[in-house]
Every structure is written in structure tokens, then in C-alpha cells.
Amino acid sequence: MEQILITPRSFGKTDPTPFTLIREAGYEILENKTGGILSKEQMIEAIASVAGVIIGVDPLDREVISAGKSLRAIAKYGVGTDNIDVPYAKECSIKLSTTAGANSNAVADYAFTLMLACARRVCEINARCHQGDWGKVIGTDLYGKTLGILGLGAIGKGVAKRAQGFDMNILAYDVFWDEAYAQAHGIRQADPNTIFSCCDFISLHLPLNNDTLGIVNADAFRRMKRTAILINTARGGLIDESALIQALSTQQILAAGIDVFEKEPPENTVLYSLPNLVMGSHCAASTVGASEAMSLLAVQNLLSDL
């Protein structure tokens, strides 16, 4: 019996239908039971005899793919493919799919949650209250402020839609600019440097590639307002983490809400001690609705390609 490897930890957690569909199609399931992201060595071992893989953020580079001697299809649980050697997969005639659109609302919700949490210092207030400290903590406003969105795809548009409820002024950047959408929703086009310089809030929704790697670097932080708040629910590599630590520790910017890091969990222990950093465990898409939609779509995509 051919096997399918499933690595995402939230896959099928609240609805067994995706597992049922795989078994009914005649495949045996191999699950990631480690409770974490698989290492390259673990992936090489796990993928050796499988026909298909449903992959999260685990490494799927050339060496891992080449270890999958029977691999015919890859289904990404999400949309970002920076952890996958896409050209090599194509070279090997391995089909690749993503679950585009399945988690857009969940991630947009979380990005806006991080904005509010950072601006109103929600985590700090909660911690103080639990210690019996009822002193007032002064936050900053969202309503009527300027939001810059880097990446105006489905998630970026979702964030813009939520920001409209706060009467925010919205600037956005995207390589594939949707002028009709921007005009219909009052969004002004701007380049990244303008966004870094002018915006009170900056939210990242770009894919990670050679052009976007480290796009938020020391120079970008120097351009930002000292009251700026940076949000990242996209990919860790978009931000130079050394520059982020410097910017936060010296109050070069006010705060940051970061759900994704270069390595997860982050290896730089300084990040854990920054009081103006709200950290997430790559959980922006971790809602019941989003995980069920991604699980089902990933299975449908994979079975269609096998």
C-alpha cells in the first residue's frame, strides 16, 4: 500500500474527514508525531517511501526531495513555498499545489490582533493585572492612523478591509498591483521606502524570495517613525532579526508583533526578553475554520495529483 506523509501539526485536528478521504483512496498515512517541525534529517527518513506529502514549514529542499524515490506529488498546507525547492520538484516531474485562500481571513485577523495588542500593550496589561498591579498603562491609537501593507494579495487585502473599519489611511505595495481594487477601496500605491518612512503601522504579507529576503533591514528601521509598529505574519526571512533586535532594544521603533521567525523557535535568546515584542509561534492560520479548510483542500489537491 502506498503511503502519504503529513507533517503539519494542526492538520485534521478538529475534523477527521481529510484522514478518511486519504484512507478511502487506498493510501496509508504517516503522521508527524514529534509535536514540532521536522528537521531535514527527519524529513529524509520519513519521505523515503511515500507517494505524496502534505507539507507545512518543514524543509523540503533538493536533498529531501531526492530522498523520496516514490514521491509524485507535494501539497503545501498553506501558500508559502520558500521551504520547498520548487524548480527541483518540477525537474523531477513532481506536482505541487497550495491551499491558496483557505487561511486568508484567519491570518488577516491575527495580523490585526497583533496591531491592537502592540498598540494597546495588551500583553503587558494582562501580565500586570495577574500580579495585582492595577496601574494605568498608556497605549497608542489605531483609529485614523496610517497603515502600510507590503504585499496586497488575499491576506493583505483582508488586512486593508479590517483597517477600513478603523478609518485608517492605507498605503500598499505589491509587485502585481491591482489598481482597480486599490481605487475601489481607497488604497494608495507606495514603494517600500515610502511605507517605511510614512506609516504608523507596517504589516508584512510578502512571499519570501531573493527580492524580499531581508527587505526590513537596518536601513528600513532607520526610516521608520519612533512610534512605528511592525507586524509580520508572512515569513521570518523578510526581517533582518539582528536589526529588529537593535530597533526594539533602542526604541528606534515602538513595538513589533512577530508570528514568524528565521528559525522556529528562534535561536537568538535576546528576542525572548524584549518587552516591546509580542511573539507568536507561527499560529496566525491556526483557527478551527482555517485548519479544516486547509486540511481538506490539501488532501483534495494531493489526491488529484497522484
Secondary structure as UniProt FT lines:
FT   STRAND          3..6
FT   TURN            9..12
FT   HELIX           17..24
FT   TURN            25..26
FT   STRAND          28..31
FT   HELIX           40..46
FT   TURN            47..49
FT   STRAND          50..55
FT   HELIX           62..67
FT   TURN            69..70
FT   STRAND          73..76
FT   TURN            82..83
FT   HELIX           86..91
FT   TURN            92..93
FT   STRAND          95..97
FT   TURN            100..101
FT   HELIX           104..119
FT   TURN            120..121
FT   HELIX           122..130
FT   TURN            131..132
FT   TURN            143..144
FT   STRAND          146..150
FT   HELIX           154..164
FT   TURN            165..167
FT   STRAND          169..173
FT   HELIX           179..184
FT   TURN            185..186
FT   STRAND          187..189
FT   HELIX           192..198
FT   STRAND          201..204
FT   TURN            210..214
FT   HELIX           218..223
FT   TURN            226..227
FT   STRAND          229..232
FT   HELIX           236..238
FT   HELIX           241..249
FT   TURN            250..251
FT   STRAND          255..258
FT   HELIX           269..273
FT   TURN            275..276
FT   STRAND          277..279
FT   TURN            284..285
FT   HELIX           288..305
//
